[in-house]
Amino acid sequence: MALQLQFLRTLFYSFFKSLVGKEVVVELKNDLSICGTLHSVDQYLNIKLTDISVTDPDKYPHMLSVKNCFIRGSVVRYVQLPGDEVDTQLLQDAARKEAVVSTR
């Protein structure tokens, strides 16, 4: 089980590294959605965004002055990716490999 979790973490880490410099929307578990440029991601799936904005500035006015942020990986609910930047064939191949590993 731990090996499978490590494989998934490595898979997502490699995938997000390929999206550095692209616009993403990160939705947090507290319902805050932050749009920004993916600056970096680490092996714990912590995310650093630059040039950020919030999708609901009326609800989170204190975030209007923030330009860069670091997001702990454990508080991320979803990451919305730019559709034209995602290699779906690569994702399908990785999912197949993960399925093979999990059945062993």
Biopython code that builds the backbone (N, CA, C, O; Angstrom):
import numpy as np
from Bio.PDB.StructureBuilder import StructureBuilder

atoms = [
    (1, "MET", "N", (0.829, -1.197, 0.000)),
    (1, "MET", "CA", (0.000, 0.000, 0.000)),
    (1, "MET", "C", (0.871, 1.258, 0.000)),
    (1, "MET", "O", (0.600, 2.200, -0.744)),
    (2, "ALA", "N", (1.907, 1.275, 0.825)),
    (2, "ALA", "CA", (2.789, 2.446, 0.880)),
    (2, "ALA", "C", (3.523, 2.632, -0.439)),
    (2, "ALA", "O", (3.752, 3.762, -0.870)),
    (3, "LEU", "N", (3.893, 1.530, -1.081)),
    (3, "LEU", "CA", (4.565, 1.607, -2.377)),
    (3, "LEU", "C", (3.637, 2.193, -3.433)),
    (3, "LEU", "O", (4.063, 2.992, -4.267)),
    (4, "GLN", "N", (2.369, 1.796, -3.395)),
    (4, "GLN", "CA", (1.388, 2.323, -4.343)),
    (4, "GLN", "C", (1.182, 3.820, -4.122)),
    (4, "GLN", "O", (1.103, 4.578, -5.089)),
    (5, "LEU", "N", (1.095, 4.250, -2.887)),
    (5, "LEU", "CA", (0.933, 5.669, -2.580)),
    (5, "LEU", "C", (2.147, 6.461, -3.045)),
    (5, "LEU", "O", (2.001, 7.556, -3.590)),
    (6, "GLN", "N", (3.328, 5.925, -2.839)),
    (6, "GLN", "CA", (4.552, 6.590, -3.293)),
    (6, "GLN", "C", (4.570, 6.704, -4.812)),
    (6, "GLN", "O", (4.983, 7.729, -5.353)),
    (7, "PHE", "N", (4.122, 5.651, -5.506)),
    (7, "PHE", "CA", (4.060, 5.683, -6.967)),
    (7, "PHE", "C", (3.110, 6.772, -7.441)),
    (7, "PHE", "O", (3.444, 7.527, -8.354)),
    (8, "LEU", "N", (1.928, 6.864, -6.833)),
    (8, "LEU", "CA", (0.962, 7.893, -7.218)),
    (8, "LEU", "C", (1.507, 9.288, -6.958)),
    (8, "LEU", "O", (1.352, 10.184, -7.788)),
    (9, "ARG", "N", (2.142, 9.474, -5.815)),
    (9, "ARG", "CA", (2.708, 10.783, -5.490)),
    (9, "ARG", "C", (3.769, 11.180, -6.517)),
    (9, "ARG", "O", (3.820, 12.328, -6.956)),
    (10, "THR", "N", (4.614, 10.218, -6.893)),
    (10, "THR", "CA", (5.650, 10.480, -7.894)),
    (10, "THR", "C", (5.028, 10.780, -9.251)),
    (10, "THR", "O", (5.508, 11.650, -9.978)),
    (11, "LEU", "N", (3.964, 10.061, -9.594)),
    (11, "LEU", "CA", (3.267, 10.281, -10.856)),
    (11, "LEU", "C", (2.715, 11.703, -10.925)),
    (11, "LEU", "O", (2.927, 12.406, -11.913)),
    (12, "PHE", "N", (2.009, 12.124, -9.877)),
    (12, "PHE", "CA", (1.443, 13.474, -9.870)),
    (12, "PHE", "C", (2.533, 14.532, -9.806)),
    (12, "PHE", "O", (2.409, 15.582, -10.437)),
    (13, "TYR", "N", (3.586, 14.277, -9.064)),
    (13, "TYR", "CA", (4.702, 15.225, -8.981)),
    (13, "TYR", "C", (5.293, 15.465, -10.367)),
    (13, "TYR", "O", (5.497, 16.612, -10.767)),
    (14, "SER", "N", (5.566, 14.402, -11.092)),
    (14, "SER", "CA", (6.122, 14.528, -12.442)),
    (14, "SER", "C", (5.153, 15.256, -13.368)),
    (14, "SER", "O", (5.563, 16.077, -14.188)),
    (15, "PHE", "N", (3.874, 14.949, -13.230)),
    (15, "PHE", "CA", (2.866, 15.588, -14.076)),
    (15, "PHE", "C", (2.796, 17.089, -13.804)),
    (15, "PHE", "O", (2.807, 17.889, -14.739)),
    (16, "PHE", "N", (2.724, 17.472, -12.533)),
    (16, "PHE", "CA", (2.634, 18.897, -12.200)),
    (16, "PHE", "C", (3.912, 19.641, -12.565)),
    (16, "PHE", "O", (3.856, 20.815, -12.930)),
    (17, "LYS", "N", (5.066, 18.976, -12.473)),
    (17, "LYS", "CA", (6.317, 19.625, -12.884)),
    (17, "LYS", "C", (6.265, 20.014, -14.363)),
    (17, "LYS", "O", (6.858, 21.014, -14.768)),
    (18, "SER", "N", (5.561, 19.228, -15.158)),
    (18, "SER", "CA", (5.457, 19.541, -16.590)),
    (18, "SER", "C", (4.556, 20.742, -16.855)),
    (18, "SER", "O", (4.559, 21.282, -17.961)),
    (19, "LEU", "N", (3.784, 21.167, -15.854)),
    (19, "LEU", "CA", (2.872, 22.301, -16.022)),
    (19, "LEU", "C", (3.407, 23.600, -15.420)),
    (19, "LEU", "O", (2.688, 24.598, -15.381)),
    (20, "VAL", "N", (4.647, 23.605, -14.955)),
    (20, "VAL", "CA", (5.233, 24.826, -14.390)),
    (20, "VAL", "C", (5.207, 25.919, -15.454)),
    (20, "VAL", "O", (5.589, 25.703, -16.604)),
    (21, "GLY", "N", (4.745, 27.101, -15.035)),
    (21, "GLY", "CA", (4.629, 28.236, -15.948)),
    (21, "GLY", "C", (3.251, 28.385, -16.565)),
    (21, "GLY", "O", (2.995, 29.360, -17.272)),
    (22, "LYS", "N", (2.356, 27.436, -16.310)),
    (22, "LYS", "CA", (1.000, 27.470, -16.866)),
    (22, "LYS", "C", (0.017, 28.000, -15.823)),
    (22, "LYS", "O", (0.264, 27.918, -14.620)),
    (23, "GLU", "N", (-1.097, 28.544, -16.305)),
    (23, "GLU", "CA", (-2.164, 29.019, -15.429)),
    (23, "GLU", "C", (-2.971, 27.828, -14.915)),
    (23, "GLU", "O", (-3.390, 26.975, -15.698)),
    (24, "VAL", "N", (-3.189, 27.769, -13.604)),
    (24, "VAL", "CA", (-4.008, 26.724, -12.992)),
    (24, "VAL", "C", (-4.927, 27.364, -11.961)),
    (24, "VAL", "O", (-4.685, 28.481, -11.503)),
    (25, "VAL", "N", (-5.976, 26.649, -11.606)),
    (25, "VAL", "CA", (-6.853, 27.055, -10.514)),
    (25, "VAL", "C", (-6.771, 25.966, -9.456)),
    (25, "VAL", "O", (-7.025, 24.795, -9.737)),
    (26, "VAL", "N", (-6.415, 26.356, -8.240)),
    (26, "VAL", "CA", (-6.302, 25.412, -7.133)),
    (26, "VAL", "C", (-7.468, 25.658, -6.189)),
    (26, "VAL", "O", (-7.619, 26.756, -5.652)),
    (27, "GLU", "N", (-8.294, 24.632, -5.986)),
    (27, "GLU", "CA", (-9.402, 24.726, -5.041)),
    (27, "GLU", "C", (-8.970, 24.057, -3.746)),
    (27, "GLU", "O", (-8.528, 22.908, -3.742)),
    (28, "LEU", "N", (-9.101, 24.790, -2.649)),
    (28, "LEU", "CA", (-8.696, 24.276, -1.347)),
    (28, "LEU", "C", (-9.871, 23.615, -0.636)),
    (28, "LEU", "O", (-11.023, 23.802, -1.027)),
    (29, "LYS", "N", (-9.583, 22.854, 0.390)),
    (29, "LYS", "CA", (-10.620, 22.166, 1.147)),
    (29, "LYS", "C", (-11.539, 23.125, 1.890)),
    (29, "LYS", "O", (-12.634, 22.736, 2.296)),
    (30, "ASN", "N", (-11.107, 24.384, 2.078)),
    (30, "ASN", "CA", (-11.965, 25.383, 2.729)),
    (30, "ASN", "C", (-12.776, 26.176, 1.704)),
    (30, "ASN", "O", (-13.318, 27.231, 2.034)),
    (31, "ASP", "N", (-12.867, 25.685, 0.473)),
    (31, "ASP", "CA", (-13.643, 26.250, -0.637)),
    (31, "ASP", "C", (-13.037, 27.499, -1.264)),
    (31, "ASP", "O", (-13.671, 28.111, -2.124)),
    (32, "LEU", "N", (-11.851, 27.892, -0.871)),
    (32, "LEU", "CA", (-11.158, 29.005, -1.508)),
    (32, "LEU", "C", (-10.542, 28.507, -2.810)),
    (32, "LEU", "O", (-9.840, 27.495, -2.821)),
    (33, "SER", "N", (-10.804, 29.215, -3.909)),
    (33, "SER", "CA", (-10.211, 28.876, -5.203)),
    (33, "SER", "C", (-9.251, 29.977, -5.603)),
    (33, "SER", "O", (-9.613, 31.154, -5.629)),
    (34, "ILE", "N", (-8.027, 29.588, -5.915)),
    (34, "ILE", "CA", (-6.972, 30.538, -6.254)),
    (34, "ILE", "C", (-6.483, 30.245, -7.664)),
    (34, "ILE", "O", (-6.095, 29.121, -7.984)),
    (35, "CYS", "N", (-6.509, 31.279, -8.503)),
    (35, "CYS", "CA", (-6.012, 31.173, -9.869)),
    (35, "CYS", "C", (-4.634, 31.811, -9.914)),
    (35, "CYS", "O", (-4.429, 32.887, -9.353)),
    (36, "GLY", "N", (-3.697, 31.165, -10.571)),
    (36, "GLY", "CA", (-2.362, 31.730, -10.670)),
    (36, "GLY", "C", (-1.468, 30.907, -11.577)),
    (36, "GLY", "O", (-1.874, 29.879, -12.120)),
    (37, "THR", "N", (-0.254, 31.380, -11.725)),
    (37, "THR", "CA", (0.739, 30.685, -12.535)),
    (37, "THR", "C", (1.497, 29.705, -11.653)),
    (37, "THR", "O", (2.033, 30.082, -10.611)),
    (38, "LEU", "N", (1.539, 28.454, -12.071)),
    (38, "LEU", "CA", (2.249, 27.430, -11.307)),
    (38, "LEU", "C", (3.745, 27.722, -11.358)),
    (38, "LEU", "O", (4.368, 27.635, -12.416)),
    (39, "HIS", "N", (4.308, 28.066, -10.213)),
    (39, "HIS", "CA", (5.730, 28.403, -10.133)),
    (39, "HIS", "C", (6.570, 27.173, -9.808)),
    (39, "HIS", "O", (7.631, 26.959, -10.394)),
    (40, "SER", "N", (6.078, 26.364, -8.859)),
    (40, "SER", "CA", (6.808, 25.150, -8.493)),
    (40, "SER", "C", (5.898, 24.189, -7.745)),
    (40, "SER", "O", (4.838, 24.563, -7.243)),
    (41, "VAL", "N", (6.342, 22.945, -7.686)),
    (41, "VAL", "CA", (5.674, 21.902, -6.920)),
    (41, "VAL", "C", (6.776, 21.015, -6.360)),
    (41, "VAL", "O", (7.803, 20.811, -7.009)),
    (42, "ASP", "N", (6.566, 20.483, -5.152)),
    (42, "ASP", "CA", (7.589, 19.613, -4.574)),
    (42, "ASP", "C", (7.061, 18.192, -4.413)),
    (42, "ASP", "O", (5.923, 17.899, -4.781)),
    (43, "GLN", "N", (7.888, 17.318, -3.863)),
    (43, "GLN", "CA", (7.535, 15.901, -3.764)),
    (43, "GLN", "C", (6.359, 15.641, -2.833)),
    (43, "GLN", "O", (5.764, 14.564, -2.879)),
    (44, "TYR", "N", (6.013, 16.611, -1.989)),
    (44, "TYR", "CA", (4.844, 16.483, -1.109)),
    (44, "TYR", "C", (3.605, 17.092, -1.749)),
    (44, "TYR", "O", (2.557, 17.190, -1.111)),
    (45, "LEU", "N", (3.723, 17.498, -3.003)),
    (45, "LEU", "CA", (2.668, 18.138, -3.779)),
    (45, "LEU", "C", (2.264, 19.489, -3.204)),
    (45, "LEU", "O", (1.139, 19.944, -3.410)),
    (46, "ASN", "N", (3.185, 20.132, -2.480)),
    (46, "ASN", "CA", (2.997, 21.525, -2.097)),
    (46, "ASN", "C", (3.140, 22.352, -3.365)),
    (46, "ASN", "O", (3.964, 22.039, -4.225)),
    (47, "ILE", "N", (2.344, 23.402, -3.482)),
    (47, "ILE", "CA", (2.282, 24.186, -4.712)),
    (47, "ILE", "C", (2.617, 25.638, -4.417)),
    (47, "ILE", "O", (2.144, 26.203, -3.431)),
    (48, "LYS", "N", (3.430, 26.239, -5.270)),
    (48, "LYS", "CA", (3.704, 27.667, -5.185)),
    (48, "LYS", "C", (3.133, 28.328, -6.432)),
    (48, "LYS", "O", (3.464, 27.949, -7.555)),
    (49, "LEU", "N", (2.259, 29.336, -6.218)),
    (49, "LEU", "CA", (1.637, 30.079, -7.308)),
    (49, "LEU", "C", (2.120, 31.520, -7.292)),
    (49, "LEU", "O", (2.375, 32.089, -6.231)),
    (50, "THR", "N", (2.244, 32.106, -8.481)),
    (50, "THR", "CA", (2.579, 33.523, -8.611)),
    (50, "THR", "C", (1.456, 34.220, -9.371)),
    (50, "THR", "O", (0.657, 33.574, -10.049)),
    (51, "ASP", "N", (1.405, 35.546, -9.250)),
    (51, "ASP", "CA", (0.381, 36.363, -9.927)),
    (51, "ASP", "C", (-1.019, 35.821, -9.660)),
    (51, "ASP", "O", (-1.782, 35.561, -10.591)),
    (52, "ILE", "N", (-1.348, 35.653, -8.384)),
    (52, "ILE", "CA", (-2.608, 34.996, -8.035)),
    (52, "ILE", "C", (-3.777, 35.971, -7.986)),
    (52, "ILE", "O", (-3.610, 37.181, -7.837)),
    (53, "SER", "N", (-4.959, 35.394, -8.118)),
    (53, "SER", "CA", (-6.215, 36.092, -7.868)),
    (53, "SER", "C", (-7.179, 35.044, -7.328)),
    (53, "SER", "O", (-7.030, 33.852, -7.596)),
    (54, "VAL", "N", (-8.160, 35.496, -6.570)),
    (54, "VAL", "CA", (-9.162, 34.569, -6.047)),
    (54, "VAL", "C", (-10.392, 34.643, -6.937)),
    (54, "VAL", "O", (-10.685, 35.689, -7.517)),
    (55, "THR", "N", (-11.111, 33.533, -7.042)),
    (55, "THR", "CA", (-12.275, 33.510, -7.917)),
    (55, "THR", "C", (-13.471, 34.232, -7.309)),
    (55, "THR", "O", (-14.387, 34.622, -8.034)),
    (56, "ASP", "N", (-13.477, 34.417, -5.997)),
    (56, "ASP", "CA", (-14.564, 35.131, -5.321)),
    (56, "ASP", "C", (-13.977, 36.203, -4.402)),
    (56, "ASP", "O", (-13.905, 36.004, -3.189)),
    (57, "PRO", "N", (-13.555, 37.344, -4.972)),
    (57, "PRO", "CA", (-12.897, 38.377, -4.155)),
    (57, "PRO", "C", (-13.814, 39.020, -3.115)),
    (57, "PRO", "O", (-13.326, 39.543, -2.113)),
    (58, "ASP", "N", (-15.137, 38.993, -3.331)),
    (58, "ASP", "CA", (-16.057, 39.555, -2.337)),
    (58, "ASP", "C", (-16.064, 38.721, -1.056)),
    (58, "ASP", "O", (-16.223, 39.258, 0.040)),
    (59, "LYS", "N", (-15.892, 37.421, -1.200)),
    (59, "LYS", "CA", (-15.888, 36.523, -0.044)),
    (59, "LYS", "C", (-14.536, 36.519, 0.668)),
    (59, "LYS", "O", (-14.466, 36.273, 1.872)),
    (60, "TYR", "N", (-13.455, 36.794, -0.086)),
    (60, "TYR", "CA", (-12.101, 36.766, 0.471)),
    (60, "TYR", "C", (-11.369, 38.071, 0.155)),
    (60, "TYR", "O", (-10.372, 38.051, -0.566)),
    (61, "PRO", "N", (-11.844, 39.208, 0.681)),
    (61, "PRO", "CA", (-11.215, 40.500, 0.345)),
    (61, "PRO", "C", (-9.777, 40.616, 0.847)),
    (61, "PRO", "O", (-8.985, 41.365, 0.275)),
    (62, "HIS", "N", (-9.434, 39.893, 1.897)),
    (62, "HIS", "CA", (-8.072, 39.945, 2.439)),
    (62, "HIS", "C", (-7.048, 39.333, 1.486)),
    (62, "HIS", "O", (-5.845, 39.522, 1.667)),
    (63, "MET", "N", (-7.507, 38.608, 0.482)),
    (63, "MET", "CA", (-6.599, 37.988, -0.481)),
    (63, "MET", "C", (-6.271, 38.902, -1.665)),
    (63, "MET", "O", (-5.429, 38.557, -2.494)),
    (64, "LEU", "N", (-6.924, 40.060, -1.752)),
    (64, "LEU", "CA", (-6.719, 40.949, -2.896)),
    (64, "LEU", "C", (-5.298, 41.491, -2.972)),
    (64, "LEU", "O", (-4.797, 41.749, -4.067)),
    (65, "SER", "N", (-4.646, 41.666, -1.842)),
    (65, "SER", "CA", (-3.294, 42.229, -1.845)),
    (65, "SER", "C", (-2.201, 41.164, -1.986)),
    (65, "SER", "O", (-1.021, 41.500, -2.087)),
    (66, "VAL", "N", (-2.580, 39.901, -1.994)),
    (66, "VAL", "CA", (-1.603, 38.815, -2.090)),
    (66, "VAL", "C", (-1.288, 38.548, -3.563)),
    (66, "VAL", "O", (-2.194, 38.406, -4.384)),
    (67, "LYS", "N", (-0.007, 38.480, -3.883)),
    (67, "LYS", "CA", (0.411, 38.236, -5.272)),
    (67, "LYS", "C", (1.009, 36.845, -5.475)),
    (67, "LYS", "O", (0.923, 36.294, -6.573)),
    (68, "ASN", "N", (1.609, 36.275, -4.446)),
    (68, "ASN", "CA", (2.229, 34.949, -4.514)),
    (68, "ASN", "C", (1.784, 34.147, -3.298)),
    (68, "ASN", "O", (1.527, 34.719, -2.238)),
    (69, "CYS", "N", (1.693, 32.836, -3.441)),
    (69, "CYS", "CA", (1.321, 32.033, -2.276)),
    (69, "CYS", "C", (1.913, 30.635, -2.361)),
    (69, "CYS", "O", (2.215, 30.126, -3.440)),
    (70, "PHE", "N", (2.066, 30.038, -1.200)),
    (70, "PHE", "CA", (2.521, 28.661, -1.040)),
    (70, "PHE", "C", (1.347, 27.885, -0.474)),
    (70, "PHE", "O", (0.768, 28.287, 0.535)),
    (71, "ILE", "N", (0.989, 26.788, -1.103)),
    (71, "ILE", "CA", (-0.164, 25.996, -0.680)),
    (71, "ILE", "C", (0.312, 24.609, -0.270)),
    (71, "ILE", "O", (0.928, 23.890, -1.057)),
    (72, "ARG", "N", (0.019, 24.252, 0.960)),
    (72, "ARG", "CA", (0.376, 22.920, 1.455)),
    (72, "ARG", "C", (-0.438, 21.867, 0.705)),
    (72, "ARG", "O", (-1.649, 22.015, 0.537)),
    (73, "GLY", "N", (0.221, 20.821, 0.261)),
    (73, "GLY", "CA", (-0.430, 19.798, -0.550)),
    (73, "GLY", "C", (-1.626, 19.142, 0.112)),
    (73, "GLY", "O", (-2.571, 18.755, -0.575)),
    (74, "SER", "N", (-1.608, 19.008, 1.431)),
    (74, "SER", "CA", (-2.691, 18.316, 2.130)),
    (74, "SER", "C", (-3.987, 19.121, 2.193)),
    (74, "SER", "O", (-5.021, 18.570, 2.570)),
    (75, "VAL", "N", (-3.965, 20.403, 1.836)),
    (75, "VAL", "CA", (-5.190, 21.212, 1.872)),
    (75, "VAL", "C", (-5.804, 21.398, 0.489)),
    (75, "VAL", "O", (-6.808, 22.096, 0.347)),
    (76, "VAL", "N", (-5.211, 20.783, -0.529)),
    (76, "VAL", "CA", (-5.718, 20.918, -1.897)),
    (76, "VAL", "C", (-6.837, 19.914, -2.136)),
    (76, "VAL", "O", (-6.690, 18.723, -1.859)),
    (77, "ARG", "N", (-7.957, 20.408, -2.653)),
    (77, "ARG", "CA", (-9.060, 19.533, -3.049)),
    (77, "ARG", "C", (-8.942, 19.179, -4.528)),
    (77, "ARG", "O", (-8.941, 18.003, -4.889)),
    (78, "TYR", "N", (-8.842, 20.196, -5.381)),
    (78, "TYR", "CA", (-8.742, 19.999, -6.831)),
    (78, "TYR", "C", (-7.711, 20.947, -7.413)),
    (78, "TYR", "O", (-7.425, 22.003, -6.848)),
    (79, "VAL", "N", (-7.162, 20.557, -8.547)),
    (79, "VAL", "CA", (-6.351, 21.460, -9.359)),
    (79, "VAL", "C", (-6.946, 21.422, -10.758)),
    (79, "VAL", "O", (-6.949, 20.383, -11.418)),
    (80, "GLN", "N", (-7.452, 22.577, -11.203)),
    (80, "GLN", "CA", (-8.004, 22.680, -12.557)),
    (80, "GLN", "C", (-6.868, 23.042, -13.499)),
    (80, "GLN", "O", (-6.150, 24.017, -13.280)),
    (81, "LEU", "N", (-6.716, 22.258, -14.532)),
    (81, "LEU", "CA", (-5.584, 22.385, -15.437)),
    (81, "LEU", "C", (-6.010, 22.997, -16.762)),
    (81, "LEU", "O", (-7.173, 22.891, -17.150)),
    (82, "PRO", "N", (-5.075, 23.638, -17.459)),
    (82, "PRO", "CA", (-5.390, 24.158, -18.793)),
    (82, "PRO", "C", (-5.572, 22.992, -19.762)),
    (82, "PRO", "O", (-4.650, 22.200, -19.956)),
    (83, "GLY", "N", (-6.744, 22.881, -20.365)),
    (83, "GLY", "CA", (-7.068, 21.743, -21.215)),
    (83, "GLY", "C", (-6.137, 21.553, -22.389)),
    (83, "GLY", "O", (-5.843, 20.419, -22.768)),
    (84, "ASP", "N", (-5.671, 22.635, -22.967)),
    (84, "ASP", "CA", (-4.813, 22.525, -24.143)),
    (84, "ASP", "C", (-3.380, 22.143, -23.790)),
    (84, "ASP", "O", (-2.589, 21.842, -24.683)),
    (85, "GLU", "N", (-3.036, 22.148, -22.516)),
    (85, "GLU", "CA", (-1.673, 21.832, -22.087)),
    (85, "GLU", "C", (-1.524, 20.412, -21.553)),
    (85, "GLU", "O", (-0.411, 19.969, -21.269)),
    (86, "VAL", "N", (-2.631, 19.703, -21.416)),
    (86, "VAL", "CA", (-2.597, 18.372, -20.812)),
    (86, "VAL", "C", (-2.467, 17.316, -21.905)),
    (86, "VAL", "O", (-3.270, 17.274, -22.837)),
    (87, "ASP", "N", (-1.461, 16.473, -21.786)),
    (87, "ASP", "CA", (-1.249, 15.371, -22.722)),
    (87, "ASP", "C", (-2.074, 14.180, -22.234)),
    (87, "ASP", "O", (-1.636, 13.426, -21.365)),
    (88, "THR", "N", (-3.270, 14.019, -22.801)),
    (88, "THR", "CA", (-4.170, 12.970, -22.326)),
    (88, "THR", "C", (-3.614, 11.571, -22.590)),
    (88, "THR", "O", (-3.876, 10.647, -21.820)),
    (89, "GLN", "N", (-2.860, 11.408, -23.658)),
    (89, "GLN", "CA", (-2.260, 10.101, -23.948)),
    (89, "GLN", "C", (-1.277, 9.707, -22.846)),
    (89, "GLN", "O", (-1.241, 8.554, -22.414)),
    (90, "LEU", "N", (-0.485, 10.674, -22.401)),
    (90, "LEU", "CA", (0.461, 10.429, -21.316)),
    (90, "LEU", "C", (-0.271, 10.050, -20.031)),
    (90, "LEU", "O", (0.164, 9.149, -19.314)),
    (91, "LEU", "N", (-1.377, 10.731, -19.736)),
    (91, "LEU", "CA", (-2.169, 10.411, -18.544)),
    (91, "LEU", "C", (-2.765, 9.009, -18.634)),
    (91, "LEU", "O", (-2.766, 8.272, -17.648)),
    (92, "GLN", "N", (-3.267, 8.641, -19.795)),
    (92, "GLN", "CA", (-3.845, 7.310, -19.963)),
    (92, "GLN", "C", (-2.785, 6.224, -19.783)),
    (92, "GLN", "O", (-3.035, 5.203, -19.143)),
    (93, "ASP", "N", (-1.610, 6.449, -20.346)),
    (93, "ASP", "CA", (-0.521, 5.481, -20.188)),
    (93, "ASP", "C", (-0.118, 5.339, -18.725)),
    (93, "ASP", "O", (0.111, 4.229, -18.245)),
    (94, "ALA", "N", (-0.033, 6.456, -18.022)),
    (94, "ALA", "CA", (0.331, 6.422, -16.604)),
    (94, "ALA", "C", (-0.740, 5.710, -15.789)),
    (94, "ALA", "O", (-0.418, 4.966, -14.862)),
    (95, "ALA", "N", (-2.011, 5.928, -16.121)),
    (95, "ALA", "CA", (-3.102, 5.262, -15.408)),
    (95, "ALA", "C", (-3.045, 3.753, -15.632)),
    (95, "ALA", "O", (-3.292, 2.975, -14.711)),
    (96, "ARG", "N", (-2.723, 3.348, -16.846)),
    (96, "ARG", "CA", (-2.591, 1.910, -17.130)),
    (96, "ARG", "C", (-1.455, 1.292, -16.316)),
    (96, "ARG", "O", (-1.605, 0.210, -15.749)),
    (97, "LYS", "N", (-0.330, 1.982, -16.266)),
    (97, "LYS", "CA", (0.811, 1.483, -15.494)),
    (97, "LYS", "C", (0.456, 1.374, -14.016)),
    (97, "LYS", "O", (0.833, 0.411, -13.349)),
    (98, "GLU", "N", (-0.269, 2.365, -13.509)),
    (98, "GLU", "CA", (-0.677, 2.350, -12.100)),
    (98, "GLU", "C", (-1.609, 1.179, -11.837)),
    (98, "GLU", "O", (-1.519, 0.538, -10.790)),
    (99, "ALA", "N", (-2.503, 0.895, -12.775)),
    (99, "ALA", "CA", (-3.429, -0.223, -12.610)),
    (99, "ALA", "C", (-2.673, -1.547, -12.563)),
    (99, "ALA", "O", (-3.021, -2.432, -11.781)),
    (100, "VAL", "N", (-1.655, -1.686, -13.383)),
    (100, "VAL", "CA", (-0.848, -2.911, -13.387)),
    (100, "VAL", "C", (-0.109, -3.057, -12.063)),
    (100, "VAL", "O", (-0.066, -4.148, -11.494)),
    (101, "VAL", "N", (0.468, -1.976, -11.572)),
    (101, "VAL", "CA", (1.209, -2.009, -10.308)),
    (101, "VAL", "C", (0.275, -2.348, -9.150)),
    (101, "VAL", "O", (0.657, -3.100, -8.253)),
    (102, "SER", "N", (-0.942, -1.807, -9.156)),
    (102, "SER", "CA", (-1.856, -2.023, -8.034)),
    (102, "SER", "C", (-2.415, -3.439, -8.001)),
    (102, "SER", "O", (-2.876, -3.888, -6.951)),
    (103, "THR", "N", (-2.388, -4.154, -9.125)),
    (103, "THR", "CA", (-2.904, -5.527, -9.134)),
    (103, "THR", "C", (-1.861, -6.547, -8.715)),
    (103, "THR", "O", (-2.177, -7.723, -8.537)),
    (104, "ARG", "N", (-0.628, -6.107, -8.556)),
    (104, "ARG", "CA", (0.446, -7.043, -8.170)),
    (104, "ARG", "C", (0.474, -7.278, -6.697)),
    (104, "ARG", "O", (1.313, -8.036, -6.208)),
]
sb = StructureBuilder()
sb.init_structure("model")
sb.init_model(0)
sb.init_chain("A")
sb.init_seg("    ")
for serial, (resi, resn, name, xyz) in enumerate(atoms, 1):
    if name == "N":
        sb.init_residue(resn, " ", resi, " ")
    sb.init_atom(name, np.array(xyz, "f"), 0.0, 1.0, " ", f" {name:<3s}", serial, name[0])
structure = sb.get_structure()
